Amino acid sequence: MSQPVPEPVKVAVGILIIDGKVLCCQRKKNMRYGLQWEFPGGKVKPGESPRDCLIRELQEEISIAVTAIEPYAKHIQSYSDNGVFAVHYFLITDFQGEVKNNAFESIRWSSPGEFDALPFLAGNKPVLDRLKEEFTGS
């Protein structure tokens, strides 16, 4: 008898790009998927839209106020520990404030050509590939 497929957890994440570099965030070592890299964001609360979730999460995690946001991609990712996530990606095209690390092991601005050197969460691969294609043509 097969196990029921868990309902995906809705997550909203932001792709911040400044001067051709993308903000990459490393999960804290004691978290699920610890020390892997991702984009900032978090879980959507009941009754909250992914867009509103991301605006809230970016204020909490990196101290910015989003002023312009565009949907970029959406996909579902399953992990070997039975984690299933419906990830909503947004481009953050304008914001106020200085990026400050409030929630991560570390953060860094990376060019798309540097993505392969960082151990990103597997679910980010399609978006990483798309960003590399759009920014470098490869």
N, C-alpha and C positions, 0 to 999 in steps of 0.2 A: 504494500500500500504506500503510495507516495505522500510525502509531506505537503501540507497546504503551502502555497506561495504566500509569504508575508506581504501585507499591504505596504507599498513603498512609502518611505518617509519623505515628505516634501522638503526640499532644500532650495534656498536661493543664494546664488553667489555672484560676486561682482568682479568684472575684469576692468581694472584701472590701468590706463595707458597714458604715460607722459613721455614725450620725446622718444617714442619708439621702444620704451621699456615698460614692462608689465609688472604690477605688484604681485609678488609671490610670498606666501605665508607658510611657515613650517609649524605643524601641529605640535603641541607640547608632548614631551615624551611619555607622560602618564595617561594620555588620552587614547581612545580607540584610534587605531591607525597612527600611533605615535611617531613623530619625527618625519612623517611624510609631508610633502608639500601640496598646497592647494591654493585656491583663490579665497579671499575673505568672504564670509557670509555665514549662514546658519539655517537652522530648522524653522519652518513656517509654523506659526502657532495657529490653533483652531480659530477660524473666522478671519484670518489675516491673508492678504494676497501675497504672492511671492515678491512682488514689487515693494509693497509696504514692509515686508519682512526684511528685505535687503537694506532698505533705507535705515531701519532700526538697527540691524546688525552692524552696518558699517559705522554708525555713530558709536555703538558700544565697543566694537573691536579695534577700530583704527581712528576714532575721533573726527570723522569727517561728516559734513552735511551735504548729502547728494542734491544737486540742483538740476541735473540732466541724466536721464537713464533710458536705455533702449534694450528691448529684448534681443538676445543674440543666438541662443540655442537652448534646447531642452532634450534631455534623454534620461533613460532609466538605467541604473547600474546596479548589478548584484555582486556581492563579495562572498568569499569563501566562508565567512563567519555568519552567513545568512542575512547580512545587512543588505537591504534593498532601498535605493534612493532615487527619487524622481527629482533630478537636478535642473533648476531653471537658471540659466546663465544670462547675465545682463552686462552690457557695456556701460560703464560710468563715463560719460563724456564731459561732465563738469561737476565740480564739487567745491565746497568752501572748507577752509581749515587746513592744517598741516597733518599729514599722515603720521600717526603715533601708534606704536605697538602696545596695545592694552591686553592682548589675549593669546599671543603666539610665542613659541620658543624663539623664533626670529622671523624677520621679514627682510625682503630684498627686492630691488628693482632689477629685472632680468630682461635681456633681449630675447625674442623668440628663439634665436639660435643657441641660447644657453639652456633651454628647457630640458634637453636630454641629460644634462649633468645633474639635474635635481630629481630625487626619487618622488615623483608626483603620485598622488592617489590614482589608481588605475582608471577610475571613472572620468578623469579629466583628459585622457588621451585624445578623444575625438576633437575636443575644443583646442587642446594644445596643437594638434596637427593643423587645424583650420587657421589658428593664429599664425603658425609658421608659414603656411601657404600664403596667407594674405600679406604678411609683412616681408617675407623673403622670397616668395615664389618657389619654395622648395618643400 
